[in-house]
Amino acid sequence: DGNLKIGDTNTSTVSFLKAWSELLDLEVTQNQGKFEVSFHRNGDKFDYYWCVGSKIHKSTDGNGDITNDQLRHLEGMRYLYFILKKRLEEHKES
């Protein structure tokens, strides 16, 4: 029907990354639009890991609407980038 489900509501619009996080939008732009997202279920919440080049950001979602989640830059966690990248590559191969 053209509607998207966001949390408990329906919408027919798509939000831009910049509206949620100008920092993440800038990093994605500087990385030629390339980024990867991975998640881990943590009880009734989802931890999302946004990988842009060698930079990683994390947000935790509990209601299905990531636009109201706080995005944190994970400074000094470069090893996590490689772990997530490896998992994504393994997933693509299977």
N, C-alpha and C positions, 0 to 999 in steps of 0.2 A: 504493500500500500504506500510505499515511499517514506514511511516513518522509521526512525531509528529509536531504539530503546536506550535510554540513559537513566540508570537507577530505576526508580519506580515510575518514571514519566516517559512519554513518547515525544519525539521532536522530529521535525522534517529538515532541520538545518545541521550543517557540519561546522564545527568550530575550527579555528586556525590554531596551530601550535603557539604562535606568538601571543594569542589572547590568554593562554594558560601560563606560559613561561617565556619571557623575552630572552632569558639567558640560553635556554635550551634551543629556542628558535635560531638565535644567533650562531650557536655552535653547529647546528645542523646546516645552516646556510654556508658557514665557513668550511664545512666538510662536504661540499658539493651535494647537499641534500641527502647524504647517506647516513643512516642510523639504524640501530637494531634494538628491539625491545624483547626482553625476556621477563618471565614472572615466576614467582614461587608462591604456592598457596600456604598461608600461615593461619591455620584455623579457619575462621570465617572471613578472613581478609586475604588480599592478594598484594604481595610486594612486587612492584614493577621495577625493573632495572633498565634504564635508558642508556645505551652505549652509543657514543658519538666519537668516532676515532678512538683515542685512548682515554677519553673522559667518561665517567659514569655518574648517573644521577639515579636516585631512588625515590619512588613514591609508594605509599601504602593506601590501598583502596578498600573500603568496606561497604560501599553502597552502590557500586556499579557506575559511578560518575567520577571519572578521574579528574575532571575540571575543578573539583573542589578539594583536591588533595594537595598537600604541601610537597614540593619537589626539593630534595636535598642533594647537593653535590657531594659525592663520596671522595673526598680528598685523600690521596695517599693509598688508594685501594686499587692500584693498577693490576695487581694479580687477579682481582675479581673479573676484570675485563677479559683476561685471557681464559679464565674458567668459563665465563658465559659465552665467549666467542667459540670456544671448542664445543660446548654443548649445542650451540646453534648449528655449527657445521655438521656435527654428528646427526642432528635432527634432519637437516637438509638431505643427507646421504641416505637416510632410511625411508 
